[in-house]
């Protein structure tokens, strides 16, 4: 049997302040993708983070969407 799908979403863009989590312009937030596991999402996150390493304000995040959809899921 296949592992249970746990939806993870990767998004990112430029932050207003490197110490915060508020995006500079929400219309420019990039949807990297939706992934069935944390491991797959982490690979996509890492690739985007490495590709934007020269931009100090660029940050990418993994959203554990399965927890938002069903809070009883740990």
Sine and cosine of phi, psi and omega as CSV:
sin_phi,cos_phi,sin_psi,cos_psi,sin_omega,cos_omega
0.00,0.00,0.66,-0.75,-0.02,-1.00
-0.95,0.31,0.43,-0.90,0.07,-1.00
-0.89,0.45,0.49,-0.87,0.01,-1.00
-0.92,0.39,0.68,-0.73,0.04,-1.00
-0.95,0.32,0.80,-0.61,0.09,-1.00
-0.84,-0.55,0.98,-0.20,-0.12,-0.99
-0.89,0.45,0.81,-0.58,0.09,-1.00
-0.80,-0.60,0.65,-0.76,-0.02,-1.00
-0.86,-0.51,0.70,-0.72,0.04,-1.00
-0.93,-0.36,0.81,-0.58,0.03,-1.00
-0.69,-0.72,0.31,-0.95,0.05,-1.00
-0.07,-1.00,0.04,-1.00,0.00,-1.00
0.28,-0.96,-0.29,-0.96,-0.01,-1.00
-1.00,0.05,0.71,-0.71,0.04,-1.00
-1.00,-0.04,0.44,-0.90,0.08,-1.00
-0.91,0.42,-0.63,0.77,-0.07,-1.00
-0.63,-0.77,0.73,-0.69,-0.05,-1.00
-0.89,0.45,-0.33,0.95,0.00,-1.00
-1.00,0.03,-0.06,1.00,-0.06,-1.00
-0.89,-0.45,-0.20,-0.98,0.02,-1.00
-0.77,-0.63,0.30,0.95,0.00,-1.00
-1.00,-0.05,0.81,-0.59,-0.03,-1.00
-0.96,0.28,0.57,-0.82,0.02,-1.00
-0.89,0.45,-0.68,0.73,-0.05,-1.00
-0.54,-0.84,0.96,-0.28,-0.05,-1.00
-0.87,0.49,-0.45,0.89,0.01,-1.00
-0.94,0.34,-0.22,0.98,0.00,-1.00
-0.95,-0.32,0.14,0.99,0.06,-1.00
-0.92,0.40,0.74,-0.68,-0.05,-1.00
-1.00,-0.08,0.79,-0.61,0.15,-0.99
-1.00,0.03,0.95,-0.31,-0.02,-1.00
-0.98,0.22,-0.69,0.72,0.03,-1.00
0.27,-0.96,0.13,-0.99,0.07,-1.00
-0.92,-0.40,0.69,-0.72,-0.13,-0.99
-0.74,-0.67,0.53,-0.85,-0.08,-1.00
-0.99,0.14,-0.08,1.00,-0.01,-1.00
-0.45,-0.89,0.35,-0.94,0.05,-1.00
-0.89,0.46,-0.63,0.78,-0.03,-1.00
-0.87,0.49,-0.70,0.71,0.03,-1.00
-0.91,0.41,-0.67,0.74,0.02,-1.00
-0.90,0.44,-0.64,0.77,-0.01,-1.00
-0.90,0.44,-0.62,0.78,0.04,-1.00
-0.88,0.47,-0.70,0.72,0.01,-1.00
-0.92,0.39,-0.68,0.73,0.03,-1.00
-0.86,0.50,-0.73,0.68,-0.03,-1.00
-0.88,0.47,-0.67,0.74,0.01,-1.00
-0.88,0.47,-0.70,0.72,0.00,-1.00
-0.93,0.36,-0.65,0.76,0.01,-1.00
-0.89,0.46,-0.68,0.74,0.01,-1.00
-0.93,0.36,-0.57,0.82,-0.02,-1.00
-0.95,0.32,-0.34,0.94,-0.03,-1.00
-0.91,-0.40,0.35,0.94,-0.08,-1.00
-0.86,0.51,-0.45,0.89,-0.01,-1.00
-0.98,0.20,-0.18,0.98,0.02,-1.00
-0.97,-0.26,0.97,-0.25,-0.07,-1.00
-0.88,0.47,-0.41,0.91,-0.03,-1.00
-1.00,0.00,-0.15,0.99,-0.02,-1.00
-0.99,0.17,0.76,-0.65,0.05,-1.00
-0.62,-0.78,0.59,-0.81,0.05,-1.00
-0.85,-0.53,0.54,-0.84,-0.09,-1.00
-0.74,-0.67,0.52,-0.85,0.13,-0.99
-0.97,-0.24,0.85,-0.52,0.04,-1.00
-0.98,-0.19,0.82,-0.58,0.02,-1.00
-0.99,0.12,0.98,0.22,-0.11,-0.99
-0.89,0.46,-0.50,0.86,0.01,-1.00
-0.88,0.48,-0.50,0.87,0.04,-1.00
-0.96,0.28,-0.50,0.87,0.04,-1.00
-0.97,0.26,-0.62,0.79,-0.02,-1.00
-0.96,0.29,-0.57,0.82,0.00,-1.00
-0.59,-0.81,1.00,0.01,-0.05,-1.00
-0.86,0.51,-0.31,0.95,0.02,-1.00
-0.96,0.27,-0.28,0.96,0.06,-1.00
-0.98,0.18,0.79,-0.61,-0.02,-1.00
-0.97,0.23,0.00,0.00,0.00,0.00
